[in-house]
Amino acid sequence: MNITVNDRECSAQVGDRLLDVARANHSHIGYFCGGNAICQTCYVRVLEGAELLSPMSDAEKAMLSDKLVKKGTRMACQTLIEKPGKITVLSEVEAAKRMTLENPLQLPAYMGKMGWESAVKFTDTIAFQARREQGEHALEPTQLLHDVAAAIGDAIQLVFNAIQAAFGVKRSADKPQIKAGNGCGCDTALLAKTATCDNGHGRIVSPEILQLHQESGAVCN
C-alpha cells in the first residue's frame, strides 16, 4: 500500500510506524531523538485516515496538548498503521519550511503557538520521562545513542539531497550517455551502461571505453 507524507507517495505496510515510512522514503519528518519519544520534533498532522492508525500512546497523551490533538496531531514515532487505506499526513517541520518559503511573516505567531502548546504539557511531559525506567517506553542508553546518531545521519543526508536538488547537482552514480559508431566491434549494449563510444575516426575517445576494451578483449576497427 501507499500513503502520502508531505505530498510524496510512500510505500508502507500495516504495522509500520509513520516515522519509519517517512525515513525509508526520504520524506521530511523531524526525529532528532531517533524515534524514542523525547525530542517532540516528529509531530505530524493527519489529514486523512486517522481511523486507520493506532490509538494514542501514553507518550502522545503526555506530550500533545488537547488543542493539538483536536487538530489531528500525532507523534510519528508512536503512530502505527493498523489498517490499509488512504492515509495523508503533513509533518510540522515541513509545514514550517513551507511557511518560511511562502509567508515568513507568519513564523513568529506559529512558533509562539507551538511553544505554548508544549508549555501547557510541560509537567505531564516531565512526569512521563521520569517514569520511563519501567514499561514499554523504557530507554536503553546504548540503543538511544545509536538511534540519535542514525537520526543525525539521516538529517545530514536530507540536507545534502536538498542542496543537490536546489543547485541541480547530478549524483555521481549518473552515467554518461552512449553513442556507438558504425564498424565498432564492441558490445554496444554493454557500452551503453558505461561511457561514450564514438568510432567516427576509428579511435576510442574515453578512458572508460579503453579500460572496457582491455577487460573484454573487444576491438574497434
Disulfide bonds with the S-S distance in Angstrom:
Cys184-Cys186 2.41
